Amino acid sequence: MDDLDGADGVALRAAESASAGGTTDTWRGTSRELPVALVDAVRGLPVRRDHSALIVFQHKDLVRCNEILRAAGIPR
């Protein structure tokens, strides 16, 4: 989360994969854009969901992402 400029924004900062052959994707947008972007990203994964990870930096972000995915019918 970054609110330094006063705007409502969400960003996954630079991350890298520790697994051979793994990839990382980053996204930046507003809180309002997050649900569609998150669901689209998870549905578009090129691997099984149990071979993927969602990285968040605060527990409240984990709760929100889980709510978004559950509402979209995507199991944990």
TORBABA-221612 format. One line per field, with one value per residue: residue number from 1; residue in three letters; x, y, z of N, C-alpha, C in turn. Coordinates in steps of 0.1 Angstrom, whole numbers, plus 5000, padded with zeros to 4 digits. Layout:
% TORBABA-221612
num: [NUM|...]
residu: [ala|...]
n_px: [X|...]
n_py: [Y|...]
n_pz: [Z|...]
ca_px: [X|...]
ca_py: [Y|...]
ca_pz: [Z|...]
c_px: [X|...]
c_py: [Y|...]
c_pz: [Z|...]
This chain:
% TORBABA-221612
num: [1|2|3|4|5|6|7|8|9|10|11|12|13|14|15|16|17|18|19|20|21|22|23|24|25|26|27|28|29|30|31|32|33|34|35|36|37|38|39|40|41|42|43|44|45|46|47|48|49|50|51|52|53|54|55|56|57|58|59|60|61|62|63|64|65|66|67|68|69|70|71|72|73|74|75|76]
residu: [met|asp|asp|leu|asp|gly|ala|asp|gly|val|ala|leu|arg|ala|ala|glu|ser|ala|ser|ala|gly|gly|thr|thr|asp|thr|trp|arg|gly|thr|ser|arg|glu|leu|pro|val|ala|leu|val|asp|ala|val|arg|gly|leu|pro|val|arg|arg|asp|his|ser|ala|leu|ile|val|phe|gln|his|lys|asp|leu|val|arg|cys|asn|glu|ile|leu|arg|ala|ala|gly|ile|pro|arg]
n_px: [5008|5005|5004|5015|5012|4987|4967|4945|4958|4972|4999|5020|5051|5085|5092|5107|5111|5119|5121|5132|5126|5103|5080|5073|5047|5037|5015|4999|4976|4943|4924|4898|4901|4913|4897|4888|4912|4927|4911|4911|4939|4944|4926|4939|4962|4991|4996|4987|4965|4974|5001|5009|5013|5001|5013|5011|5014|5004|4982|4955|4953|4955|4931|4912|4919|4913|4885|4877|4885|4869|4843|4843|4842|4865|4884|4903]
n_py: [4988|5022|5054|5079|5101|5108|5097|5069|5039|5008|4986|4960|4956|4952|4919|4886|4854|4825|4800|4776|4783|4797|4825|4860|4883|4917|4943|4974|4997|5012|5009|5004|4992|4968|4943|4933|4931|4913|4889|4884|4880|4857|4838|4837|4823|4804|4780|4754|4764|4756|4757|4782|4816|4842|4873|4894|4924|4932|4921|4929|4933|4906|4896|4911|4904|4876|4878|4889|4869|4848|4857|4857|4831|4816|4792|4790]
n_pz: [5000|4993|5002|4999|4983|4988|4973|4967|4965|4954|4953|4943|4952|4939|4934|4935|4921|4939|4931|4907|4874|4881|4880|4884|4888|4887|4899|4897|4908|4916|4947|4940|4915|4921|4927|4901|4887|4903|4903|4875|4872|4887|4876|4851|4855|4845|4857|4880|4907|4932|4930|4931|4944|4964|4973|5000|5020|5044|5070|5067|5040|5031|5041|5026|4999|5001|5005|4981|4962|4972|4968|4940|4935|4936|4950|4981]
ca_px: [5000|5013|4995|5024|5007|4973|4958|4942|4965|4977|5009|5029|5065|5093|5094|5114|5108|5131|5120|5137|5115|5092|5079|5065|5039|5034|5004|4997|4963|4936|4917|4886|4905|4919|4889|4888|4926|4931|4904|4916|4952|4943|4920|4948|4975|4995|4999|4976|4965|4982|5015|5010|5013|4997|5021|5006|5024|4997|4971|4943|4953|4952|4917|4905|4921|4905|4871|4875|4885|4858|4831|4844|4841|4878|4887|4917]
ca_py: [5000|5034|5066|5090|5113|5111|5089|5056|5030|4995|4981|4949|4960|4943|4905|4877|4840|4817|4786|4775|4784|4805|4838|4869|4894|4928|4951|4987|5003|5017|4999|5001|4983|4956|4931|4928|4928|4901|4878|4881|4874|4843|4830|4835|4817|4793|4768|4750|4774|4752|4759|4797|4823|4857|4879|4907|4929|4935|4911|4935|4930|4892|4895|4917|4895|4864|4881|4891|4857|4840|4863|4853|4816|4810|4786|4792]
ca_pz: [5000|4992|5002|5001|4976|4992|4964|4971|4956|4958|4944|4947|4949|4932|4940|4926|4924|4945|4925|4893|4864|4886|4875|4892|4881|4896|4895|4904|4905|4927|4954|4932|4904|4926|4925|4887|4884|4911|4898|4862|4873|4893|4865|4840|4859|4836|4865|4890|4918|4944|4926|4930|4957|4964|4984|5005|5030|5056|5072|5061|5025|5029|5043|5015|4988|5003|5003|4966|4955|4976|4961|4926|4934|4935|4964|4986]
c_px: [5009|5003|5003|5019|4992|4963|4956|4948|4970|4988|5017|5043|5073|5094|5101|5111|5121|5131|5125|5125|5103|5092|5071|5058|5037|5022|5003|4984|4956|4929|4904|4889|4910|4910|4890|4902|4931|4924|4909|4930|4952|4937|4930|4961|4978|4998|4987|4977|4973|4997|5017|5010|5008|5005|5014|5015|5017|4985|4958|4942|4950|4937|4909|4907|4913|4890|4868|4875|4873|4845|4831|4843|4854|4882|4901|4926]
c_py: [5012|5046|5079|5103|5116|5103|5075|5046|5018|4991|4970|4954|4949|4930|4897|4863|4833|4803|4787|4775|4792|4819|4847|4879|4905|4936|4963|4993|5008|5006|4995|4991|4969|4943|4925|4923|4915|4889|4874|4875|4860|4834|4827|4829|4805|4780|4765|4761|4769|4752|4774|4803|4837|4863|4892|4911|4932|4925|4916|4932|4915|4890|4900|4908|4882|4866|4883|4878|4848|4844|4859|4838|4809|4805|4790|4781]
c_pz: [5000|4991|5004|4994|4979|4983|4969|4961|4962|4948|4951|4943|4943|4940|4930|4930|4929|4938|4911|4884|4868|4879|4885|4883|4891|4890|4903|4899|4918|4935|4947|4921|4908|4924|4911|4883|4891|4905|4884|4863|4878|4882|4854|4843|4850|4844|4874|4902|4930|4942|4925|4944|4955|4976|4988|5017|5043|5057|5066|5046|5022|5031|5031|5002|4989|5000|4988|4959|4959|4969|4946|4924|4932|4949|4968|4984]
